[in-house]
Amino acid sequence: MPNDQTRRRVAREAARMMYSRRESDYTRAKKKAANRVYGGPFNPADLPSNREVRDEILAMAEMQYPDHDSMCRDIRLDRFQVYEMLLVPLEQVKENPKTRPEGDVLYHSLQVFELARQRLPYDEEFLLAALLHDVGKAIDPDDHIAAGLEALDGYITPRTEWLIEHHTEALGLLDGTLGVRSRRRLEANESFEELELLARCDRGGHERGLLVATIDEALAYLRNLAAMCGE
């Protein structure tokens, strides 16, 4: 079993690859980093977690931008870099062409963001949920909601977290398949209407050939919203 120092070396090397955009997938970056650090076979169970790599990426960002005016500005730079790092790998996650003809999860996410922006253009928390709702699919397709929320932990508000956490249940609302108790539980939340709207945007984000924003354009829009709110 590797010691903490070796584990961090792997995390740091993987972070360098992702920060420099030589690699966009956490798993591939960690495996390449482990090959370099160990110089031979390694136990996959000894690889650092995605969060450990993410923390190293953020440390690199802080070193590159040391002259922040305030703690708020520092946090803003950090969180938008996290969003980008989580979105980029989605282009490699392909959808089922029979049910989701749009192609990949990134294109779907950007479609959902565009639909959300048309409805609530100044609600940053809602727009973030629309853009980031499927980021976990590049981490753990079997439980993408839990994986996504773990990766976003500390970088989204409780409201955005709630919207992402319940977005698949909200699809059941549209289908009429969600149980009465579950519906009442969701209705008790003050963001229930936005959750329904998120589900409609999610359902509508499966088109082919639509013009959507790039990751950089979507994040620039959200940065501007954050600046308007005084962050």
GROMACS elastic network, one bead per residue, 0.5 to 0.9 nm:
[ bonds ]
;  ai    aj funct       b0    kb
    1    43     6  0.83395   500
    1    46     6  0.67777   500
    2     5     6  0.79922   500
    2     6     6  0.59752   500
    2     7     6  0.63363   500
    2    46     6  0.68106   500
    3     6     6  0.54805   500
    3     7     6  0.63417   500
    3     8     6  0.87508   500
    4     7     6  0.50495   500
    4     8     6  0.61166   500
    4     9     6  0.86161   500
    5     8     6  0.51675   500
    5     9     6  0.62685   500
    5    10     6  0.88464   500
    6    10     6  0.64374   500
    6    11     6  0.87222   500
    6    37     6  0.77425   500
    6    38     6  0.86473   500
    7    10     6  0.52334   500
    7    11     6  0.63379   500
    7    12     6  0.86674   500
    7    34     6  0.87285   500
    7    46     6  0.74221   500
    7    47     6  0.68615   500
    7    48     6  0.60476   500
    8    12     6  0.59285   500
    8    13     6  0.84417   500
    8    48     6  0.73317   500
    8    52     6  0.78369   500
    8    53     6  0.84664   500
    8    56     6  0.86393   500
    9    12     6  0.50505   500
    9    13     6  0.60945   500
    9    14     6  0.85363   500
    9    33     6  0.83702   500
    9    34     6  0.86379   500
    9    37     6  0.71579   500
   10    13     6  0.51825   500
   10    14     6  0.61415   500
   10    15     6  0.84951   500
   10    30     6  0.67578   500
   10    31     6  0.86899   500
   10    32     6  0.89055   500
   10    33     6  0.53586   500
   10    34     6  0.55039   500
   10    35     6  0.88726   500
   10    36     6  0.82540   500
   10    37     6  0.63090   500
   10    38     6  0.87372   500
   10    47     6  0.74456   500
   10    48     6  0.70804   500
   10    53     6  0.84812   500
   11    14     6  0.51754   500
   11    15     6  0.60666   500
   11    16     6  0.86942   500
   11    29     6  0.89527   500
   11    30     6  0.68462   500
   11    33     6  0.75048   500
   11    34     6  0.85486   500
   11    47     6  0.79953   500
   11    48     6  0.58677   500
   11    49     6  0.80602   500
   11    50     6  0.85030   500
   11    52     6  0.62530   500
   11    54     6  0.84355   500
   11    55     6  0.88142   500
   11    56     6  0.68413   500
   12    16     6  0.62530   500
   12    17     6  0.88294   500
   12    33     6  0.83330   500
   12    52     6  0.85709   500
   12    53     6  0.65763   500
   12    56     6  0.57176   500
   12    57     6  0.77494   500
   13    16     6  0.51178   500
   13    17     6  0.65526   500
   13    18     6  0.89100   500
   13    29     6  0.81497   500
   13    30     6  0.78848   500
   13    32     6  0.86411   500
   13    33     6  0.53919   500
   13    34     6  0.82817   500
   13    36     6  0.84961   500
   13    37     6  0.82618   500
   13    53     6  0.86482   500
   13    56     6  0.89560   500
   14    17     6  0.52320   500
   14    18     6  0.64468   500
   14    19     6  0.86113   500
   14    23     6  0.83989   500
   14    26     6  0.76298   500
   14    28     6  0.85671   500
   14    30     6  0.51215   500
   14    31     6  0.81335   500
   14    32     6  0.73648   500
   14    33     6  0.52188   500
   14    34     6  0.82549   500
   14    53     6  0.65785   500
   14    56     6  0.87194   500
   14    57     6  0.88032   500
   15    18     6  0.51305   500
   15    19     6  0.58382   500
   15    20     6  0.83997   500
   15    26     6  0.86591   500
   15    29     6  0.76606   500
   15    30     6  0.83792   500
   15    33     6  0.88960   500
   15    53     6  0.54357   500
   15    54     6  0.69391   500
   15    55     6  0.84673   500
   15    56     6  0.58492   500
   15    57     6  0.51041   500
   15    58     6  0.88548   500
   15    60     6  0.83421   500
   16    19     6  0.51005   500
   16    20     6  0.60184   500
   16    21     6  0.83182   500
   16    22     6  0.83543   500
   16    23     6  0.89175   500
   16    29     6  0.89848   500
   16    56     6  0.83398   500
   16    57     6  0.71866   500
   16    60     6  0.82055   500
   17    20     6  0.54243   500
   17    21     6  0.60661   500
   17    22     6  0.50502   500
   17    23     6  0.53297   500
   17    24     6  0.79422   500
   17    29     6  0.65237   500
   17    33     6  0.83778   500
   18    22     6  0.59802   500
   18    24     6  0.55315   500
   18    25     6  0.76189   500
   18    26     6  0.78222   500
   18    29     6  0.70807   500
   18    57     6  0.76650   500
   18    85     6  0.75213   500
   19    22     6  0.77092   500
   19    23     6  0.81792   500
   19    24     6  0.86375   500
   19    57     6  0.62018   500
   19    60     6  0.78527   500
   19    61     6  0.83625   500
   19    85     6  0.81945   500
   20    23     6  0.77073   500
   21    24     6  0.61578   500
   22    29     6  0.88438   500
   23    26     6  0.79798   500
   23    28     6  0.74547   500
   23    29     6  0.60448   500
   24    28     6  0.81092   500
   24    29     6  0.74586   500
   24    85     6  0.70589   500
   24    86     6  0.84904   500
   24    88     6  0.61535   500
   24    89     6  0.54394   500
   25    28     6  0.54971   500
   25    29     6  0.60769   500
   25    30     6  0.86238   500
   25    85     6  0.85440   500
   25    86     6  0.85737   500
   25    88     6  0.79308   500
   25    89     6  0.53211   500
   25    90     6  0.88012   500
   25    92     6  0.87360   500
   25   138     6  0.77238   500
   25   139     6  0.86156   500
   26    29     6  0.51660   500
   26    30     6  0.61111   500
   26    31     6  0.86557   500
   26    50     6  0.64599   500
   26    53     6  0.79018   500
   26    86     6  0.88933   500
   26    89     6  0.81961   500
   26   138     6  0.85185   500
   26   139     6  0.76535   500
   27    30     6  0.52237   500
   27    31     6  0.62447   500
   27    32     6  0.86566   500
   27    50     6  0.80846   500
   27   139     6  0.79602   500
   28    31     6  0.52019   500
   28    32     6  0.61375   500
   28    33     6  0.84607   500
   29    32     6  0.52379   500
   29    33     6  0.60208   500
   29    34     6  0.85460   500
   30    33     6  0.50108   500
   30    34     6  0.60263   500
   30    35     6  0.86036   500
   30    47     6  0.67510   500
   30    48     6  0.74186   500
   30    49     6  0.88360   500
   30    50     6  0.86400   500
   30    53     6  0.82141   500
   31    34     6  0.50709   500
   31    35     6  0.62412   500
   31    36     6  0.87408   500
   31    44     6  0.80305   500
   31    47     6  0.76939   500
   32    35     6  0.51816   500
   32    36     6  0.64666   500
   32    37     6  0.88035   500
   33    36     6  0.51809   500
   33    37     6  0.61817   500
   33    38     6  0.85223   500
   34    37     6  0.50470   500
   34    38     6  0.57369   500
   34    39     6  0.76923   500
   34    40     6  0.83664   500
   34    41     6  0.86138   500
   34    42     6  0.71620   500
   34    47     6  0.73140   500
   35    38     6  0.54779   500
   35    39     6  0.53160   500
   35    40     6  0.58763   500
   35    41     6  0.71575   500
   35    42     6  0.75507   500
   36    39     6  0.52494   500
   36    40     6  0.78740   500
   37    40     6  0.83516   500
   38    41     6  0.71231   500
   38    42     6  0.68945   500
   39    42     6  0.87692   500
   42    45     6  0.86189   500
   42    46     6  0.75042   500
   42    47     6  0.84998   500
   43    46     6  0.54467   500
   43    47     6  0.73753   500
   44    47     6  0.54679   500
   45    48     6  0.83228   500
   48    51     6  0.80353   500
   48    52     6  0.60341   500
   48    53     6  0.69755   500
   49    52     6  0.52174   500
   49    53     6  0.66114   500
   49    54     6  0.86667   500
   50    53     6  0.51528   500
   50    54     6  0.60494   500
   50    55     6  0.86164   500
   50   139     6  0.83749   500
   50   151     6  0.71924   500
   51    55     6  0.60844   500
   51    56     6  0.86437   500
   51   150     6  0.79115   500
   51   151     6  0.62110   500
   52    55     6  0.51662   500
   52    56     6  0.64726   500
   52    57     6  0.88075   500
   53    56     6  0.51517   500
   53    57     6  0.63132   500
   53    58     6  0.87622   500
   54    58     6  0.62773   500
   54    59     6  0.86442   500
   54    82     6  0.73233   500
   54    85     6  0.84837   500
   54   151     6  0.81125   500
   55    58     6  0.51011   500
   55    59     6  0.62154   500
   55    60     6  0.87341   500
   56    60     6  0.63320   500
   56    61     6  0.87071   500
   57    60     6  0.51555   500
   57    61     6  0.63544   500
   57    62     6  0.88062   500
   57    81     6  0.86210   500
   57    82     6  0.83446   500
   58    62     6  0.62150   500
   58    63     6  0.86512   500
   58    78     6  0.60135   500
   58    79     6  0.85769   500
   58    81     6  0.77538   500
   58    82     6  0.77110   500
   59    62     6  0.51207   500
   59    63     6  0.63365   500
   59    64     6  0.87619   500
   59    78     6  0.88960   500
   60    63     6  0.51051   500
   60    64     6  0.62970   500
   60    65     6  0.87357   500
   61    64     6  0.51024   500
   61    65     6  0.62165   500
   61    66     6  0.85448   500
   61    77     6  0.79706   500
   61    78     6  0.69448   500
   61    81     6  0.81409   500
   62    65     6  0.51432   500
   62    66     6  0.57583   500
   62    67     6  0.89876   500
   62    68     6  0.89925   500
   62    74     6  0.75504   500
   62    77     6  0.85113   500
   62    78     6  0.76274   500
   63    66     6  0.55190   500
   64    67     6  0.89510   500
   65    68     6  0.67448   500
   65    74     6  0.82658   500
   65    77     6  0.86678   500
   66    74     6  0.86757   500
   67    70     6  0.87730   500
   67    74     6  0.89344   500
   68    71     6  0.73019   500
   68    72     6  0.87019   500
   68    73     6  0.61700   500
   68    74     6  0.58775   500
   69    72     6  0.82520   500
   69    73     6  0.65096   500
   69    74     6  0.79096   500
   70    73     6  0.53807   500
   70    74     6  0.65066   500
   70    75     6  0.88634   500
   71    74     6  0.50759   500
   71    75     6  0.62564   500
   71    76     6  0.86724   500
   72    75     6  0.51618   500
   72    76     6  0.61845   500
   72    77     6  0.87742   500
   72   231     6  0.59974   500
   73    76     6  0.50655   500
   73    77     6  0.63372   500
   73    78     6  0.86363   500
   73   231     6  0.68907   500
   74    77     6  0.53798   500
   74    78     6  0.62906   500
   74    79     6  0.87784   500
   75    78     6  0.50427   500
   75    79     6  0.61020   500
   75    80     6  0.86618   500
   75   155     6  0.83664   500
   76    79     6  0.53338   500
   76    80     6  0.62935   500
   76    81     6  0.86370   500
   76   155     6  0.89216   500
   76   223     6  0.80345   500
   76   226     6  0.82752   500
   76   231     6  0.73688   500
   77    80     6  0.55708   500
   77    81     6  0.63716   500
   77    82     6  0.88103   500
   78    81     6  0.53752   500
   78    82     6  0.63966   500
   78    83     6  0.89241   500
   78   155     6  0.83125   500
   79    83     6  0.63229   500
   79    84     6  0.87654   500
   79   152     6  0.86653   500
   79   154     6  0.86691   500
   79   155     6  0.54514   500
   79   156     6  0.80247   500
   80    84     6  0.63037   500
   80    85     6  0.86584   500
   80   155     6  0.85522   500
   80   219     6  0.70295   500
   80   222     6  0.88761   500
   80   223     6  0.78435   500
   81    84     6  0.50928   500
   81    85     6  0.61838   500
   81    86     6  0.86374   500
   82    85     6  0.51530   500
   82    86     6  0.62461   500
   82    87     6  0.86370   500
   82   151     6  0.85553   500
   82   152     6  0.76654   500
   82   155     6  0.78378   500
   83    86     6  0.52314   500
   83    87     6  0.61171   500
   83    88     6  0.87376   500
   83   132     6  0.75205   500
   83   135     6  0.87950   500
   83   152     6  0.79495   500
   83   155     6  0.86058   500
   83   219     6  0.81834   500
   84    87     6  0.51102   500
   84    88     6  0.61270   500
   84   215     6  0.70736   500
   84   216     6  0.79938   500
   84   219     6  0.78810   500
   85    88     6  0.57373   500
   85    89     6  0.75029   500
   86    89     6  0.64493   500
   86    90     6  0.75868   500
   86   132     6  0.82362   500
   86   135     6  0.59306   500
   86   136     6  0.81216   500
   86   138     6  0.79699   500
   86   139     6  0.89423   500
   86   148     6  0.85899   500
   86   151     6  0.80369   500
   86   152     6  0.87031   500
   87    90     6  0.55569   500
   87    91     6  0.78801   500
   87   106     6  0.67134   500
   87   109     6  0.86987   500
   87   131     6  0.85191   500
   87   132     6  0.73503   500
   87   134     6  0.88082   500
   87   135     6  0.60879   500
   87   138     6  0.86137   500
   87   215     6  0.75181   500
   88    91     6  0.62412   500
   88    92     6  0.83428   500
   88   106     6  0.74101   500
   88   215     6  0.78606   500
   89    92     6  0.57030   500
   89    93     6  0.72000   500
   89   106     6  0.79002   500
   89   135     6  0.84140   500
   89   138     6  0.61437   500
   89   139     6  0.89802   500
   90    93     6  0.50982   500
   90    94     6  0.81037   500
   90   104     6  0.69559   500
   90   105     6  0.52671   500
   90   107     6  0.82617   500
   90   109     6  0.86769   500
   90   134     6  0.83594   500
   90   135     6  0.68048   500
   90   136     6  0.88955   500
   90   137     6  0.73131   500
   90   138     6  0.57557   500
   91    94     6  0.73493   500
   91   103     6  0.88353   500
   91   104     6  0.56066   500
   91   105     6  0.61094   500
   91   107     6  0.71144   500
   91   138     6  0.89837   500
   92   104     6  0.68050   500
   92   105     6  0.78362   500
   92   106     6  0.81241   500
   92   138     6  0.80048   500
   93   103     6  0.86934   500
   93   104     6  0.55705   500
   93   105     6  0.57536   500
   93   106     6  0.77491   500
   93   137     6  0.73012   500
   93   138     6  0.63751   500
   94    97     6  0.84123   500
   94   103     6  0.58632   500
   94   105     6  0.62801   500
   94   106     6  0.89400   500
   95    98     6  0.86739   500
   95    99     6  0.80193   500
   95   100     6  0.58042   500
   95   101     6  0.72922   500
   95   102     6  0.74576   500
   95   103     6  0.54485   500
   95   104     6  0.51941   500
   95   105     6  0.64531   500
   95   108     6  0.89876   500
   96    99     6  0.56991   500
   96   100     6  0.54262   500
   96   101     6  0.70758   500
   96   103     6  0.76710   500
   96   104     6  0.87395   500
   97   100     6  0.50562   500
   97   102     6  0.74142   500
   97   103     6  0.66437   500
   98   101     6  0.63549   500
   99   206     6  0.85447   500
  100   103     6  0.68536   500
  100   104     6  0.85882   500
  100   108     6  0.87800   500
  100   205     6  0.89263   500
  100   206     6  0.56159   500
  100   207     6  0.79115   500
  101   104     6  0.86019   500
  101   206     6  0.62825   500
  101   207     6  0.65719   500
  101   208     6  0.63653   500
  102   105     6  0.82803   500
  102   107     6  0.69059   500
  102   108     6  0.65055   500
  102   205     6  0.79558   500
  102   206     6  0.51430   500
  102   207     6  0.51601   500
  102   209     6  0.76466   500
  102   210     6  0.88847   500
  103   106     6  0.87123   500
  103   107     6  0.70910   500
  103   108     6  0.77307   500
  103   206     6  0.84736   500
  103   207     6  0.89659   500
  103   208     6  0.77468   500
  104   107     6  0.55853   500
  104   108     6  0.64465   500
  104   109     6  0.88184   500
  105   109     6  0.60172   500
  105   110     6  0.85945   500
  105   134     6  0.73331   500
  105   135     6  0.83741   500
  105   137     6  0.79700   500
  105   138     6  0.87959   500
  106   109     6  0.50196   500
  106   110     6  0.62017   500
  106   111     6  0.85638   500
  106   131     6  0.89550   500
  106   134     6  0.85307   500
  106   135     6  0.85021   500
  106   215     6  0.88070   500
  107   110     6  0.51899   500
  107   111     6  0.61951   500
  107   112     6  0.86947   500
  107   205     6  0.84976   500
  107   206     6  0.87367   500
  107   212     6  0.78705   500
  108   111     6  0.50612   500
  108   112     6  0.62404   500
  108   113     6  0.86323   500
  108   202     6  0.81517   500
  108   205     6  0.54216   500
  108   206     6  0.61306   500
  108   207     6  0.80718   500
  109   112     6  0.50885   500
  109   113     6  0.61800   500
  109   114     6  0.86993   500
  109   130     6  0.69801   500
  109   131     6  0.53568   500
  109   132     6  0.70767   500
  109   133     6  0.75306   500
  109   134     6  0.70445   500
  109   135     6  0.86078   500
  109   202     6  0.80904   500
  109   205     6  0.73206   500
  110   114     6  0.62192   500
  110   115     6  0.86949   500
  110   130     6  0.83035   500
  110   131     6  0.62441   500
  110   205     6  0.81324   500
  110   212     6  0.61324   500
  110   213     6  0.65538   500
  110   214     6  0.74606   500
  110   215     6  0.76408   500
  110   218     6  0.78957   500
  111   114     6  0.51087   500
  111   115     6  0.62899   500
  111   116     6  0.85701   500
  111   131     6  0.85319   500
  111   201     6  0.81715   500
  111   202     6  0.83288   500
  111   204     6  0.80498   500
  111   206     6  0.76258   500
  111   207     6  0.80885   500
  111   210     6  0.76786   500
  111   211     6  0.82719   500
  111   212     6  0.60878   500
  111   213     6  0.82437   500
  112   115     6  0.51577   500
  112   116     6  0.60798   500
  112   117     6  0.85241   500
  112   127     6  0.89506   500
  112   130     6  0.57797   500
  112   131     6  0.66578   500
  112   198     6  0.80614   500
  112   200     6  0.89224   500
  112   201     6  0.52262   500
  112   202     6  0.54581   500
  112   203     6  0.82781   500
  112   204     6  0.71489   500
  112   205     6  0.50079   500
  112   206     6  0.85933   500
  113   116     6  0.50370   500
  113   117     6  0.60147   500
  113   118     6  0.86517   500
  113   127     6  0.62339   500
  113   128     6  0.79258   500
  113   129     6  0.84814   500
  113   130     6  0.51136   500
  113   131     6  0.50055   500
  113   132     6  0.87277   500
  113   201     6  0.78640   500
  113   202     6  0.88072   500
  113   205     6  0.86261   500
  113   212     6  0.86248   500
  113   213     6  0.86252   500
  113   218     6  0.79178   500
  114   117     6  0.50455   500
  114   118     6  0.63135   500
  114   119     6  0.89110   500
  114   127     6  0.88263   500
  114   130     6  0.86953   500
  114   131     6  0.87250   500
  114   201     6  0.85908   500
  114   205     6  0.88029   500
  114   212     6  0.66419   500
  114   213     6  0.74457   500
  114   218     6  0.86828   500
  115   118     6  0.52448   500
  115   119     6  0.67102   500
  115   120     6  0.89334   500
  115   130     6  0.87274   500
  115   198     6  0.89834   500
  115   200     6  0.89004   500
  115   201     6  0.56310   500
  115   202     6  0.85236   500
  115   204     6  0.77918   500
  115   205     6  0.76228   500
  116   119     6  0.52773   500
  116   120     6  0.60329   500
  116   121     6  0.71992   500
  116   126     6  0.77491   500
  116   127     6  0.61626   500
  116   130     6  0.65772   500
  116   131     6  0.87891   500
  116   197     6  0.78310   500
  116   198     6  0.70131   500
  116   201     6  0.61369   500
  116   202     6  0.89232   500
  117   120     6  0.53345   500
  117   122     6  0.77551   500
  117   123     6  0.83748   500
  117   126     6  0.89901   500
  117   127     6  0.65611   500
  117   130     6  0.89271   500
  118   121     6  0.59741   500
  119   197     6  0.84909   500
  120   123     6  0.56789   500
  120   124     6  0.86368   500
  120   126     6  0.77611   500
  120   127     6  0.76838   500
  121   124     6  0.77890   500
  121   127     6  0.76573   500
  122   125     6  0.89840   500
  122   126     6  0.88127   500
  122   127     6  0.82260   500
  122   225     6  0.68213   500
  123   126     6  0.54367   500
  123   127     6  0.61779   500
  123   128     6  0.86629   500
  123   225     6  0.82420   500
  124   127     6  0.50403   500
  124   128     6  0.60268   500
  124   129     6  0.85838   500
  124   160     6  0.88783   500
  124   222     6  0.64535   500
  124   225     6  0.64741   500
  124   226     6  0.72546   500
  125   128     6  0.52030   500
  125   129     6  0.63683   500
  125   130     6  0.87999   500
  125   156     6  0.79124   500
  125   157     6  0.71633   500
  125   159     6  0.67906   500
  125   160     6  0.51651   500
  125   161     6  0.88992   500
  125   163     6  0.88961   500
  126   129     6  0.51320   500
  126   130     6  0.63559   500
  126   131     6  0.88017   500
  126   159     6  0.80722   500
  126   160     6  0.62324   500
  126   163     6  0.75335   500
  126   194     6  0.71498   500
  126   195     6  0.85337   500
  126   198     6  0.78258   500
  127   131     6  0.62146   500
  127   132     6  0.85368   500
  127   160     6  0.85753   500
  127   198     6  0.89152   500
  127   222     6  0.79190   500
  128   131     6  0.50797   500
  128   132     6  0.58502   500
  128   133     6  0.79482   500
  128   156     6  0.81847   500
  128   160     6  0.67741   500
  128   222     6  0.78342   500
  129   132     6  0.52408   500
  129   133     6  0.53060   500
  129   156     6  0.88992   500
  129   159     6  0.88578   500
  129   160     6  0.53530   500
  129   161     6  0.73780   500
  129   162     6  0.87859   500
  129   163     6  0.61892   500
  129   164     6  0.55965   500
  129   167     6  0.89228   500
  129   198     6  0.79704   500
  130   133     6  0.56246   500
  130   134     6  0.85913   500
  130   163     6  0.86229   500
  130   164     6  0.79117   500
  130   198     6  0.64616   500
  130   201     6  0.77996   500
  130   202     6  0.75986   500
  131   134     6  0.78450   500
  131   135     6  0.84789   500
  131   218     6  0.83193   500
  132   135     6  0.54404   500
  132   136     6  0.85534   500
  132   148     6  0.80891   500
  132   152     6  0.89891   500
  132   164     6  0.77159   500
  133   136     6  0.78305   500
  133   144     6  0.89594   500
  133   145     6  0.75957   500
  133   148     6  0.76013   500
  133   149     6  0.89040   500
  133   163     6  0.82031   500
  133   164     6  0.51397   500
  133   165     6  0.81824   500
  133   167     6  0.75130   500
  133   202     6  0.89832   500
  134   137     6  0.57285   500
  134   138     6  0.82482   500
  134   144     6  0.67311   500
  134   145     6  0.71373   500
  134   148     6  0.70166   500
  134   164     6  0.82253   500
  135   138     6  0.61657   500
  135   139     6  0.75696   500
  135   144     6  0.72946   500
  135   145     6  0.81720   500
  135   147     6  0.81554   500
  135   148     6  0.54088   500
  135   149     6  0.86857   500
  135   151     6  0.86249   500
  136   139     6  0.50509   500
  136   140     6  0.59166   500
  136   141     6  0.68263   500
  136   143     6  0.75162   500
  136   145     6  0.58872   500
  136   146     6  0.72652   500
  136   149     6  0.74592   500
  136   150     6  0.86118   500
  136   151     6  0.77436   500
  137   140     6  0.54942   500
  137   142     6  0.78723   500
  137   143     6  0.77537   500
  137   145     6  0.79640   500
  137   147     6  0.77997   500
  137   148     6  0.75041   500
  138   141     6  0.66307   500
  138   144     6  0.78741   500
  138   147     6  0.89307   500
  138   148     6  0.87124   500
  139   143     6  0.88181   500
  139   144     6  0.70640   500
  139   147     6  0.63240   500
  139   148     6  0.74593   500
  139   151     6  0.88652   500
  140   143     6  0.56258   500
  140   144     6  0.53033   500
  140   145     6  0.86633   500
  140   146     6  0.85064   500
  140   147     6  0.59665   500
  140   148     6  0.82985   500
  141   144     6  0.50635   500
  141   145     6  0.88092   500
  141   147     6  0.84533   500
  142   145     6  0.89855   500
  143   146     6  0.57815   500
  143   147     6  0.62710   500
  143   148     6  0.85968   500
  144   147     6  0.50350   500
  144   148     6  0.58040   500
  144   149     6  0.84233   500
  145   148     6  0.51662   500
  145   149     6  0.61236   500
  145   150     6  0.85384   500
  145   164     6  0.71551   500
  145   165     6  0.61095   500
  145   166     6  0.85900   500
  145   167     6  0.88578   500
  145   168     6  0.87678   500
  146   149     6  0.52226   500
  146   150     6  0.61030   500
  146   151     6  0.86585   500
  146   165     6  0.76880   500
  147   150     6  0.52028   500
  147   151     6  0.63096   500
  147   152     6  0.87001   500
  148   151     6  0.51706   500
  148   152     6  0.61767   500
  148   153     6  0.85044   500
  148   164     6  0.86579   500
  149   153     6  0.58071   500
  149   156     6  0.89556   500
  149   161     6  0.69072   500
  149   164     6  0.77902   500
  149   165     6  0.74949   500
  150   153     6  0.50945   500
  150   154     6  0.88450   500
  151   154     6  0.87035   500
  151   155     6  0.86992   500
  152   155     6  0.53596   500
  152   156     6  0.63809   500
  152   161     6  0.84709   500
  153   156     6  0.67924   500
  153   161     6  0.85558   500
  154   157     6  0.77246   500
  156   159     6  0.80872   500
  156   160     6  0.61139   500
  156   161     6  0.64493   500
  157   160     6  0.53017   500
  157   161     6  0.61757   500
  157   162     6  0.86396   500
  158   162     6  0.60704   500
  158   163     6  0.86766   500
  159   162     6  0.50695   500
  159   163     6  0.63139   500
  159   164     6  0.87335   500
  159   191     6  0.76283   500
  160   163     6  0.51631   500
  160   164     6  0.62845   500
  160   165     6  0.85096   500
  161   164     6  0.52451   500
  161   165     6  0.59551   500
  161   166     6  0.86821   500
  162   165     6  0.50058   500
  162   166     6  0.62492   500
  162   167     6  0.84531   500
  162   191     6  0.86535   500
  162   195     6  0.88130   500
  163   166     6  0.55060   500
  163   167     6  0.59243   500
  163   191     6  0.78365   500
  163   192     6  0.86040   500
  163   194     6  0.79375   500
  163   195     6  0.58450   500
  163   198     6  0.78626   500
  164   167     6  0.52832   500
  164   168     6  0.82679   500
  164   195     6  0.86674   500
  165   168     6  0.77893   500
  165   169     6  0.85954   500
  166   169     6  0.52538   500
  166   170     6  0.62841   500
  166   171     6  0.89950   500
  166   186     6  0.82799   500
  166   195     6  0.76731   500
  167   171     6  0.66456   500
  167   195     6  0.67097   500
  167   196     6  0.83326   500
  167   198     6  0.70246   500
  167   199     6  0.61490   500
  167   202     6  0.83758   500
  168   171     6  0.51509   500
  168   172     6  0.68957   500
  168   199     6  0.75560   500
  169   172     6  0.51124   500
  169   173     6  0.66936   500
  169   178     6  0.69433   500
  169   182     6  0.83630   500
  169   183     6  0.86938   500
  169   186     6  0.89674   500
  169   199     6  0.86504   500
  170   174     6  0.66800   500
  170   175     6  0.87998   500
  170   178     6  0.80207   500
  170   183     6  0.86679   500
  170   186     6  0.86208   500
  170   195     6  0.65346   500
  170   196     6  0.59987   500
  170   197     6  0.89048   500
  170   198     6  0.79841   500
  170   199     6  0.55323   500
  170   200     6  0.86890   500
  171   174     6  0.51932   500
  171   175     6  0.64012   500
  171   176     6  0.86063   500
  171   177     6  0.86312   500
  171   178     6  0.84127   500
  171   196     6  0.80186   500
  171   198     6  0.89719   500
  171   199     6  0.53814   500
  171   200     6  0.77358   500
  171   202     6  0.81895   500
  171   203     6  0.75577   500
  172   176     6  0.58290   500
  172   179     6  0.86260   500
  172   199     6  0.88557   500
  173   176     6  0.51147   500
  173   177     6  0.64082   500
  173   178     6  0.54852   500
  173   179     6  0.86957   500
  173   183     6  0.73345   500
  173   196     6  0.75653   500
  173   199     6  0.83602   500
  174   177     6  0.78482   500
  174   178     6  0.85420   500
  174   196     6  0.78119   500
  174   199     6  0.74732   500
  174   200     6  0.76731   500
  175   178     6  0.76710   500
  176   179     6  0.82750   500
  178   181     6  0.84497   500
  178   182     6  0.65505   500
  178   183     6  0.64311   500
  179   182     6  0.53433   500
  179   183     6  0.61751   500
  179   184     6  0.87083   500
  180   183     6  0.51084   500
  180   184     6  0.61892   500
  180   185     6  0.86127   500
  181   184     6  0.51511   500
  181   185     6  0.61742   500
  181   186     6  0.87197   500
  182   185     6  0.50525   500
  182   186     6  0.63199   500
  182   187     6  0.85875   500
  183   186     6  0.51816   500
  183   187     6  0.60369   500
  183   188     6  0.86654   500
  184   188     6  0.62191   500
  185   188     6  0.53882   500
  185   189     6  0.73410   500
  186   189     6  0.56251   500
  186   190     6  0.88245   500
  186   191     6  0.85983   500
  186   192     6  0.61393   500
  186   195     6  0.86417   500
  187   190     6  0.75162   500
  187   191     6  0.82085   500
  187   192     6  0.53677   500
  187   193     6  0.81789   500
  188   191     6  0.86166   500
  188   192     6  0.73298   500
  189   192     6  0.54847   500
  189   193     6  0.89539   500
  190   193     6  0.77475   500
  190   194     6  0.88076   500
  191   194     6  0.53136   500
  191   195     6  0.62637   500
  191   196     6  0.88545   500
  192   196     6  0.63566   500
  192   197     6  0.86876   500
  193   196     6  0.51546   500
  193   197     6  0.62929   500
  193   198     6  0.86382   500
  194   198     6  0.60090   500
  194   199     6  0.85777   500
  195   199     6  0.62962   500
  195   200     6  0.87332   500
  196   199     6  0.51366   500
  196   200     6  0.64163   500
  196   201     6  0.87815   500
  197   200     6  0.50354   500
  197   201     6  0.62365   500
  197   202     6  0.84966   500
  198   201     6  0.50550   500
  198   202     6  0.59923   500
  198   203     6  0.85042   500
  199   203     6  0.60181   500
  199   204     6  0.84638   500
  200   203     6  0.50371   500
  200   204     6  0.60898   500
  200   205     6  0.86464   500
  201   205     6  0.61208   500
  202   205     6  0.53019   500
  202   206     6  0.79803   500
  203   206     6  0.69247   500
  204   207     6  0.73641   500
  207   210     6  0.65449   500
  213   216     6  0.78861   500
  213   217     6  0.56173   500
  213   218     6  0.58355   500
  214   217     6  0.50885   500
  214   218     6  0.61286   500
  214   219     6  0.85377   500
  215   218     6  0.51881   500
  215   219     6  0.61031   500
  215   220     6  0.84358   500
  216   219     6  0.52298   500
  216   220     6  0.59578   500
  216   221     6  0.85943   500
  217   220     6  0.50229   500
  217   221     6  0.62243   500
  217   222     6  0.87109   500
  218   221     6  0.52188   500
  218   222     6  0.64257   500
  218   223     6  0.87365   500
  219   223     6  0.60236   500
  219   224     6  0.85455   500
  220   223     6  0.50023   500
  220   224     6  0.62346   500
  220   225     6  0.86960   500
  221   224     6  0.52043   500
  221   225     6  0.64302   500
  221   226     6  0.88227   500
  222   226     6  0.62306   500
  222   227     6  0.86174   500
  223   226     6  0.50231   500
  223   227     6  0.61849   500
  223   228     6  0.86235   500
  224   228     6  0.61563   500
  224   229     6  0.86583   500
  225   228     6  0.50343   500
  225   229     6  0.63654   500
  225   230     6  0.88259   500
  225   231     6  0.89157   500
  226   229     6  0.51210   500
  226   230     6  0.64969   500
  226   231     6  0.54044   500
  227   230     6  0.50278   500
  227   231     6  0.52984   500
  228   231     6  0.75095   500
